[in-house]
Amino acid sequence: MDIQTLFADRIGGAAFGKDTAIYKFEKIKRAKRAALAAHPEREMLDFGVGEPDQMAPRPIRQALKKAVDDPANRGYADNGIAAFKEAAAAYMAGFFGVTDLDPATEINHTIGSKPALAMLPTCFVNPGDAVLATTPGYPVLATHARYLGGTVIPVPLLAKNRFFPDIKALEKQDLSRAKLFYVNYPNNPTGAAATADFFDELIAFANRHNILIVQDAAYATLVYGRDRLSILSRPGGKEAAIELHSMSKSYNMTGWRLGFVAGSAPAVKAVATVKDNIDSGQFKAIQVAACAGIADLRLSEKIRAHYQRRLRRMMRILKAAGFKARMPGGTFYLYVPAPKGTADGRTFATAEDAAQYLITECSISTVPWDDAGAYLRFGATFESAGPRDDARVLDELARRLATANLVF
């Protein structure tokens, strides 16, 4: 048998596994290993991590320990238990003021946001159809649209537009085959948070072109200096959009893999139908455990405050080193223009060049983005032993950046 001839074209066909290109995150991993080998005495300060650094809140963990021993939770969950759907509805009402969601028809649990994003093209995209997807951004929905024979219309997020899509520019494009518009606010990596005016403009655009908005709200509770906002709280939002919520960022439940979709009842039903043919639901005990904390604003607020303290200190450090840094509207990232080089004449053609320099010469790891300008993403999710250790890590970041001689 020649299995190499059997691979689908969508993943490379006969060339699958033979690509020698080294991708961004693999380059970062290799550079980190090389820096640690060259300087074993120097701690790697890792600000490239994109997942929470703390445990899930105690009430949720305690509820899981109890739920695991309950025989009622041993079987398949299928499309989710009613208690979790009701808790999700309470969360939407308490956090975002969305009080008119029907838990039975307008909410469905998912095994995290990533599978939901993968399923949505299966629900809507035929060969030749198109999806709009913001860039830089999370690629899963676009990847699966391509797998299905769809095309992707990239929508750049630029500083001049406050990292919102330029709706007026989109109106000039051929959108006749577009079915989905993927957005993510608060936005990874830019840190931009949506406004009511932006969501209203997006809803009006979607209605004009009969395009379903897919709003990835993974960071919805992590906002700073503003109120939490759901697109479903805006007039017409529930009819024009499906919103994805995640327990990963709001409650540090990253590895637990639990979230939900909410909004347009036909869209939610489509996700549930496809999901029924892909998975058998998340372990009921995890859903039960989430119910113990999902609607508790105090638990989420403690997590939000943790990142806000770190981000404020990181912002001051980056500004002192010459970066154009300011507090994000949301998420736990600082997205800053990359340096152009160093005072000794070294130049960086891309953000990736700058990131490689920081890892190799300073043992500072970030994530570079060159999709719509050259930027570095610093995450406030670095490992530490507590608030005192936070100060130590950030003091060391300040010391290293002060001697890096970066030029902007």
Residue pairs with C-beta under 8 A, 6 or more apart in sequence:
4 14
4 16
4 17
5 14
7 13
7 14
7 16
10 146
10 147
12 18
12 19
22 30
24 352
24 367
24 368
25 367
27 352
27 356
28 48
28 355
28 359
28 365
28 367
31 356
31 359
31 360
32 44
32 46
32 359
32 365
34 360
35 42
35 44
35 359
35 360
35 363
36 44
36 363
38 360
39 363
42 363
43 363
43 396
44 363
44 365
45 363
45 364
45 365
45 382
45 393
45 396
45 397
45 400
46 365
46 382
46 383
47 314
47 364
47 365
47 366
47 378
47 379
47 380
47 382
47 397
48 365
48 366
48 367
48 377
48 379
49 379
49 381
49 382
49 383
50 188
50 333
50 367
50 379
50 381
51 248
51 254
51 381
52 248
52 249
52 252
52 254
52 303
52 332
52 381
53 381
53 382
53 383
53 384
54 252
54 303
54 306
55 61
55 252
56 251
56 252
56 253
56 256
56 293
57 251
57 252
57 293
57 296
57 299
57 302
57 303
59 292
59 293
59 296
59 299
60 251
60 253
60 289
60 290
60 292
60 293
60 299
61 289
62 292
63 288
63 289
63 291
63 292
63 293
64 285
64 286
64 288
64 289
67 73
67 284
67 285
67 286
67 288
67 289
68 285
70 285
70 288
72 284
73 283
73 284
73 285
73 288
74 284
75 284
76 280
76 281
77 109
77 280
77 281
77 282
77 283
77 284
77 287
78 276
78 280
78 281
79 108
79 109
79 272
79 275
79 276
79 281
80 108
80 109
80 260
80 281
80 282
80 287
81 109
81 284
81 287
81 288
82 103
82 104
83 287
83 288
83 291
84 109
84 260
84 287
84 288
84 290
84 291
84 294
85 103
85 104
85 107
85 108
85 109
85 260
86 103
87 290
87 291
87 294
87 295
88 103
88 107
88 109
88 245
88 260
88 262
88 294
89 101
89 102
89 103
89 107
90 294
90 295
91 245
91 294
91 295
92 98
92 99
92 101
92 107
92 230
92 232
92 245
92 262
93 99
93 101
94 295
94 297
95 220
95 221
95 228
95 230
95 295
95 297
95 300
96 220
96 228
96 229
96 230
96 232
96 233
97 230
97 233
98 230
98 232
98 233
98 238
98 262
100 238
101 107
101 232
101 238
101 262
102 265
105 265
105 268
105 269
106 238
106 262
106 263
106 264
106 265
106 268
107 260
107 261
107 262
107 268
108 260
108 261
108 268
108 271
108 272
108 275
109 258
109 259
109 260
109 281
109 282
109 287
110 116
110 119
110 244
110 258
110 259
110 260
110 261
110 271
110 275
110 282
111 257
111 258
111 259
111 279
111 281
111 282
112 246
112 248
112 257
112 258
112 259
113 216
113 218
113 244
113 245
113 246
113 248
113 259
114 140
115 275
115 278
115 279
116 244
116 259
116 261
116 271
117 138
117 140
117 141
117 144
117 182
117 214
117 216
117 244
118 140
118 141
118 143
118 144
119 144
119 271
119 274
119 275
119 278
120 141
120 144
120 180
120 214
120 242
120 271
121 131
121 141
121 144
121 145
121 147
121 148
121 150
121 180
122 144
122 148
122 274
123 267
123 270
123 271
123 273
123 274
124 179
124 180
124 212
124 270
125 131
125 144
125 145
125 148
125 149
125 150
125 179
125 180
126 148
126 149
126 150
127 148
127 149
127 150
128 149
128 150
128 151
128 177
129 145
129 149
129 150
129 151
129 177
129 178
129 179
130 145
130 150
130 151
130 152
130 153
130 175
130 177
130 178
130 179
131 141
131 142
131 145
131 150
131 151
131 152
131 153
131 178
131 179
131 180
131 181
131 182
132 152
132 153
132 155
132 165
132 170
132 175
132 178
132 180
132 181
132 182
132 211
133 139
133 141
133 142
133 145
133 152
133 153
133 154
133 155
133 181
133 182
134 154
134 155
134 156
134 157
134 165
134 182
134 183
134 184
134 187
135 154
135 155
135 156
135 157
135 371
135 372
136 157
136 189
136 190
136 369
136 371
136 372
136 375
137 157
137 182
137 184
137 187
137 188
138 184
138 188
138 216
141 180
141 182
141 214
142 152
142 182
145 151
145 152
145 180
146 152
151 177
153 173
153 175
153 178
155 165
155 166
155 170
155 181
156 166
156 371
156 372
157 163
157 164
157 165
157 187
157 190
157 192
157 372
158 166
158 372
158 373
159 373
162 192
163 187
163 190
163 191
163 192
163 335
164 192
164 194
164 198
165 183
165 202
167 201
167 202
167 205
170 205
171 205
175 209
175 211
178 209
178 211
179 211
179 212
180 211
180 212
180 213
180 214
181 202
181 205
181 206
181 211
181 212
181 213
181 214
182 214
182 216
183 202
183 213
183 214
183 215
183 216
184 215
184 216
184 217
184 218
185 192
185 193
185 194
185 198
185 215
185 216
185 217
185 229
185 330
186 192
186 193
186 194
186 219
186 220
186 222
186 223
186 328
186 329
186 330
186 331
187 193
187 219
187 330
187 331
188 218
188 219
188 331
188 333
189 331
189 333
189 335
189 367
189 369
189 375
189 377
190 328
190 333
190 335
191 328
191 329
191 330
191 331
191 333
191 334
191 335
192 328
192 329
192 330
193 223
193 226
193 229
193 328
193 329
193 330
194 229
194 231
195 229
196 229
196 234
199 229
199 231
199 234
199 237
200 234
200 235
202 213
202 231
203 213
203 231
203 234
203 235
203 236
203 237
203 240
203 241
205 211
206 212
206 213
206 240
206 241
207 236
207 240
212 240
212 241
212 242
212 264
212 267
213 231
213 240
213 241
213 242
214 241
214 242
214 244
215 231
215 241
215 242
215 243
215 244
216 244
217 230
217 231
217 243
217 244
217 245
217 246
218 244
218 245
218 246
218 248
218 249
218 259
219 249
219 330
219 331
219 332
220 228
220 229
220 230
220 245
220 250
220 330
221 228
221 249
221 250
221 300
221 303
221 304
222 249
222 250
222 303
222 304
222 307
222 330
222 331
222 332
223 229
223 304
223 329
223 330
224 304
224 308
224 311
224 327
224 328
224 329
224 330
225 327
225 329
226 329
226 330
230 237
230 243
231 237
231 241
231 243
231 263
232 238
232 241
232 243
232 262
232 263
237 263
238 263
238 264
239 264
240 264
241 263
241 264
242 261
242 262
242 263
242 264
242 267
242 268
242 271
243 261
243 262
243 263
244 259
244 260
244 261
245 259
245 260
245 261
245 262
246 258
246 259
247 253
247 256
247 258
247 259
247 290
247 294
248 254
248 256
248 257
248 258
248 259
249 332
250 300
250 303
251 290
251 293
251 294
251 299
251 300
251 303
252 303
253 290
256 286
256 289
256 290
257 282
257 286
258 282
258 286
258 287
258 290
261 267
261 268
261 271
262 268
293 299
307 332
307 380
307 381
309 387
309 390
310 332
310 380
310 382
310 390
310 394
311 327
311 328
311 332
311 334
311 380
312 327
313 390
313 394
314 325
314 334
314 378
314 380
314 394
314 397
315 325
315 326
315 327
315 334
317 394
317 397
317 398
317 401
318 325
318 334
318 336
318 378
318 401
319 325
320 398
320 401
320 402
321 398
321 401
321 402
321 404
321 406
322 339
322 406
322 407
322 408
323 336
323 337
323 339
323 406
323 408
324 336
324 337
324 408
325 334
325 336
328 334
328 335
332 379
332 380
332 381
333 377
333 378
333 379
333 380
334 377
334 378
334 380
335 369
335 375
335 376
335 377
336 375
336 376
336 378
337 373
337 374
337 375
337 376
337 408
338 348
338 350
338 351
338 354
338 355
338 368
338 374
338 375
338 376
339 348
339 354
339 406
339 407
339 408
340 347
340 348
340 407
340 408
341 347
341 348
341 406
341 407
342 357
342 404
342 405
342 406
342 407
343 405
343 406
343 407
344 405
346 357
348 354
348 357
348 374
350 368
350 370
350 374
351 368
351 369
351 370
351 374
351 375
351 376
352 368
352 370
354 368
354 374
354 376
355 365
355 366
355 367
355 368
355 376
358 364
358 365
358 366
358 376
358 404
359 365
361 404
362 400
362 401
362 404
363 400
364 397
364 400
364 401
366 376
366 377
366 378
367 376
367 377
367 379
368 374
368 375
368 376
368 377
369 375
369 376
369 377
382 393
384 390
384 392
384 393
